[in-house]
């Protein structure tokens, strides 16, 4: 099953989304939507999984921008863009 074949980086960014991004987004929108529905749906919908992985990666990059060097930032941005591309590919 593909949902179990995630890289360490994908799992890390999903975890970051669940623990940090979703709760912050829930402050602006319906919390059940971000903290429950989106996360549950990501287990069955690859496009959503890749999209929230990208959000988690970008959010972590923003939160750590003072501590990361340019190479780390570039890698994080590349990973997030790759996840966005995967999300879009799942929709076509």
N, C-alpha and C positions, 0 to 999 in steps of 0.2 A: 504494500500500500504506500503510495507516494507521500502521504502525510507524515510518515515516520522517517522519510529519507531527506531530512533537512541537514544542512551543514551546521557546524557549531555557530557560525556567524548568523545564519538565519534564525536558529533557536534563540540566540542571545538577543537579537533585535526584536523578535516576537515577544520575548520575556520583558524587554524594556518597554515595548508598547503596552503590554498588559499592566505592568506595575507603575509606569510613570506617564506615558502618553495618554492612554485611555482615561485615567482619573482626571488629568488636567483638561482634556477635551470635554469630559462629562460636566465640568464646571460651566461650560458655555452652552451645551446642548443637553438633551435628555440623557441622564446617566445610564439608564437601562440599555439604551441603544448602543453606546460605546463600550460599556463595561460588561455587557452580557450578550446582546444580539450579534454585534459585529464579531466578537471573539468566537462565539459558538459557530457562526456561519463560516468563519475562516477555516474550520476543520473540514468543511465539505466543499468549499468554493475556493479553488486555487487563486483566482483573480483577487479576491478579498485578502487571502493570506499574504500574497506578494505585496499588495498595496499597504497593508498594515505593517508588514516587515519593513518596507521602505520608509513609512512614517516613523517607526521606531528608530531606524538607523539615522534618519535626519534629525530627529528630536535629540537623540544621544549626542550627535555631532555638535548641535547647537549648545547643548548643556555643557559639553566638555571643550568648547572652542578655545578657552584660555589655557587648557592643559595639553592640547594636541599640537603636534608640529604640522607643517604643511603637507608632508607626505601622508600622515595619518588622516588628515582632513580629506585629502584627495581620494584616498582609498575608501573612506566612508561614503563620500559623495558618489564615487563610481559604483559601489555596492548598491546604494539606494537607487540610482538611476537604472541599474541592471534589474532590480526588483520591480521598478515601475514598468520597464519594458516587458518583463515576464507577465505582469498583471494585464497589460494591454494585449499581449499575445494570447492570453487565455480567453479574451473576449472576442477574438476574431475567428 
